[in-house]
Amino acid sequence: MKGNLIVKLTTFTILLVLSSSVFAQGSNNASTKVSDSLAKELGELRDLLIKQYRPMIPIANRRPSIDAKFQPAQFNTCHLKWKLIAGLGQRSSYVLDIAMNLADLDPVNVRISKDLGREDRWFVELQVVKHVPKIKVRRSMMNGRKVTFLGSFLSPQAGFDAGEEAIHSIADAFRSTIKQCSQTN
């Protein structure tokens, strides 16, 4: 009788663990799945940023800021990830890994302003709802194959620059995708 009870409890525990695992996987997949229209819009936004975004990174002891390259890592869900890579020398570069959830952003606070540092550039600023720091930024240095982690922080805002013609399209695309992602969460 006692052995039979242990077998039943063990079977129940295994089923409970398996059902919890299946439930967790199912809920995780649902959060990353986006509609076809949102996926298309995110792809268009990524392509627009690849063509128009010319980032500059302020690095200590270097004036003015230096040019960087935008590399989108994930632009197919509401959780965006990208890198900004600034070359410092032959085999040396400064890297920012940035990740943000569009659902955390406020579509009303997508603002456009003139880039004061460059004549032909405009800037779109994105704000987290209630200015809570949620945008993840990780800084590192690469020297050849050696990577040195410099630290990370959370930011309440992010921004992208572009020419005057493209900046409104970028801002509108962010407003639209932020609204859609906010509705799915």
Residue pairs with C-beta under 8 A, 6 or more apart in sequence:
31 185
32 77
32 79
33 77
34 42
34 76
34 77
34 78
34 180
34 181
34 184
35 180
37 180
38 78
38 177
38 180
38 181
39 76
41 173
41 176
41 177
41 180
42 75
42 76
42 77
42 80
42 177
43 75
43 76
44 173
45 75
45 170
45 173
45 174
45 177
46 72
46 75
48 162
48 166
48 169
48 170
48 173
49 70
49 72
49 160
49 162
49 170
50 70
50 72
51 166
52 162
52 163
52 166
52 167
52 170
53 70
53 160
53 161
53 162
53 170
54 67
54 121
54 161
54 162
55 67
55 68
55 69
55 70
55 84
55 160
55 161
56 64
56 65
56 66
56 67
56 68
56 117
56 118
56 161
57 65
57 66
57 68
57 84
57 86
57 94
57 96
58 65
59 65
59 66
59 86
59 88
59 94
64 117
65 117
66 86
66 87
66 88
67 86
68 84
68 85
68 86
68 94
68 96
69 84
69 85
69 86
70 82
70 83
70 84
71 82
71 83
71 84
71 85
72 80
72 81
72 82
73 81
73 82
73 83
73 97
74 80
74 81
74 82
75 81
75 82
78 101
78 102
78 103
78 177
78 180
78 181
78 184
78 185
79 99
79 100
79 101
79 102
80 99
80 100
80 101
80 102
81 97
81 98
81 99
82 97
82 98
83 95
83 96
83 97
83 98
84 95
84 96
84 98
85 93
85 94
85 95
85 96
86 93
86 94
86 95
87 93
88 94
88 141
91 143
91 144
92 141
92 142
92 143
92 144
93 141
93 142
94 139
94 140
94 141
94 142
95 139
95 140
95 141
95 142
96 137
96 138
96 139
97 136
97 137
97 138
97 140
98 135
98 136
98 137
98 138
98 158
99 135
99 136
100 126
100 134
100 135
100 136
100 158
101 134
101 181
102 174
102 177
102 178
102 180
102 181
102 182
103 178
103 181
103 182
103 184
103 185
104 128
104 129
104 132
104 134
104 135
105 126
105 127
105 128
105 129
105 174
105 178
105 182
106 127
106 128
106 129
106 178
107 174
107 175
107 178
107 179
107 182
109 125
109 126
109 127
110 124
110 125
110 126
110 127
110 171
110 174
110 175
110 178
111 124
111 125
111 127
111 171
112 122
112 123
112 124
112 125
112 167
112 168
112 171
113 122
113 123
113 125
114 121
114 122
114 123
115 121
115 122
115 123
115 161
118 161
120 163
120 164
121 161
121 162
121 163
122 161
122 162
122 163
122 164
122 167
123 159
123 160
123 161
123 167
124 159
124 160
124 161
124 162
124 167
124 170
124 171
124 174
125 157
125 158
125 159
126 157
126 158
126 159
126 160
126 174
126 178
127 156
127 157
128 134
128 135
128 156
128 157
131 156
131 157
132 156
133 153
133 154
133 155
133 156
134 154
134 156
135 154
135 155
135 156
135 157
135 158
136 152
136 154
137 152
137 153
137 154
137 155
138 149
138 151
138 152
139 149
139 150
139 151
139 152
140 147
140 148
140 149
140 150
141 147
141 148
141 150
142 148
160 170
161 167
162 170
